[in-house]
Amino acid sequence: MRLSSAIKHSLHSAILLSLLLPLSFTSAQTRNSVAADHPGQQVFEQNCSSCHVSAANSSDNQTIPTIESLQTLSAAALEFAINEGVMYGQASTLSNEQKAMIVDFLAAEEDDSWLAATMCDAGNRMIDLNQPTYLPGIGVDANSSRNMSVENAGLNTADMANLELAWALAFPGVGALRASPVMVGSTLFYSATGSRRVFALDANSGCAKWVFKSPTRLRSSLAYGSLGASGTNAVIFGDGEGFVYALNAETGEQIWSTDVRSHGRGVRLTGGMVLHENQVFVPVSASGVSQGGTATFECCTGHGEIVTLNATTGAINWVYHTMGEAEYTGEVNSIGVRLRGPSGAPIWSTPTVDAARGTLYVTTGENTSHPATNTSDAIIALNIETGAEKWAFQGMVHDVWNTACGGRSPGPNCPNQAPSTLADKDFGGSAILVNRAEGDILLAGQKTGDLWALNPDTGSLLWNQRIGSGTSLGGNHWGIASDGEKVFHPINDPGTARGTYIPRPGMYTFFIGTGEPSWSHEVVPDCENRSERLRGCENRNGFSVTPLLIDGALITAGIDGRLYIFDKDNGDILFEYDTVKEYDTVNGVPGLGGAIDAHGIAAGGGMLFINSGYGRVGGTPGNVLLAFKPKGD
């Protein structure tokens, strides 16, 4: 099917936007442009127009896009830039309502014609939920092991060297895909996060059986299960604004939606929701980390939470707070703006359920303002019925950091260095519970490069290994995997050696019982004959994505877009595939591969699924979901 020029332009504009759009949200300046009565115009003029002038007022050397250029972009492209892309820091002090008004003011009229080519034939849209559930959530199981059985994966070790691309599905106006799907029988439920849409896809062909368009930006991975006594099978997910949704998995209709915000702005639902019995555990990653980059912001407010919902109704049961509400501390920043705290310790990861102990395990990020708390950069055990804290283990103390500390010269809201490590070395992945006859062990990886093994009853340290020194984007970023005998610890470590920092990107494995090392694989750059779109190939090739185990294989991928499958016993490479290329897609949308990051690897029913494209934090943008299967199947 031939696509309209508007769709093609929207896709390439989104890619260019993530690469080229340095915005400055500064003082207001009158502009002579369109839609004078639009409510978003005033917000734009007050916050954006000093840099984004009209074409008539631009100079010959203007590099920042004009208003007219912005008005050719789709709402999805603009939302990504404001909320996750290059405009993220500058727009962080705006409310969600103000951001929505700007997007509505600027966005080109949406062309949904691509969806027609994405849908299955009318006679092929039935969803059979009586088939086996292959993948119920990002963790694979309640222990968050990321270890799939051969039966659920439909793949074994021998299949891995024999994979081929079965189909590619692309989404216009999207620069990053971050969420893991869930899978029931032949249906793959998938959140194309940048598009605001959740799809029920035919896993064999990639066509859509139903499409849900979210009123808010999507972010988290999906979860699947039955909603309490009602027995309704549902797909559950969180968004980038603080709302949780439950959809009827058979029809795609919304069952309920719950607003879990308690901090107003800067609330994100990043980790996957967890459905256990008649409760939904919602990890909240509010922290004020981005707002701190604005010098006039009274830094900082917001903190991590676990919000527990009634699965049937979506009503809130109990809430765990990683700290109390921020208050004015009596201190001011270097330009005299009052400071608030404590803040931070967001929960980026998916909770882990320990039903036998009646415990929920969560991991947290850094504090974003003083005073520091003992719940930041921590692994925390909660009573699963009440949310009461049982114990907390800190991987790093006094880690107080926000985006004011991210440049070469710290901004006014960068915390006082004397009592702060200024590290931004949080936990981004889930804790894994390993059940053993010799005694259970709780494992978690950290951006310091540390791998921690704890006693799940007490939180006491059993052993620790560390690879390198980590960075704010390095060390272990989005989690680990375990087969019960070994733990697999990916390290990202972007950049070049400087001072005491020596990058160690690669995969490192350890025996769970003792912490002794097994095999390792250090990544080396491979930049010859690769796409010109690939960003930073020489020093951005580590493993950030959450890995996946199937039978005797370990599946991971690099932020340079290379997919790797290792023999989990010895580290031999069974399969390697460069995803950074152009694709002919099943829906006719131009497909571009890119970085593989976050929750970008999944499998089920004889298929392997890969998100290719992550135009955040220096990654190469892309917009394709790739499906692999064994040749001949």
Helices and strands as residue ranges (DSSP letters): H 5-20, H 39-47, G 55-57, H 67-70, H 75-83, H 96-106, H 113-118, G 122-124, E 133-135, E 147-148, H 150-153, H 157-160, E 163-170, E 182-184, E 187-192, G 193-195, E 197-202, E 208-213, E 223-227, G 228-230, E 232-238, E 243-248, E 254-259, E 274-276, E 279-284, G 291-293, E 305-310, E 316-321, E 327-332, E 338-341, E 343-344, E 352-354, E 359-363, E 367-369, E 378-383, E 389-394, G 403-405, E 432-434, E 441-445, E 450-454, E 461-466, E 481-482, E 486-491, E 506-511, E 517-522, E 548-550, E 553-557, E 562-567, E 573-578, E 582-583, E 591-592, E 601-604, E 607-612, E 624-630
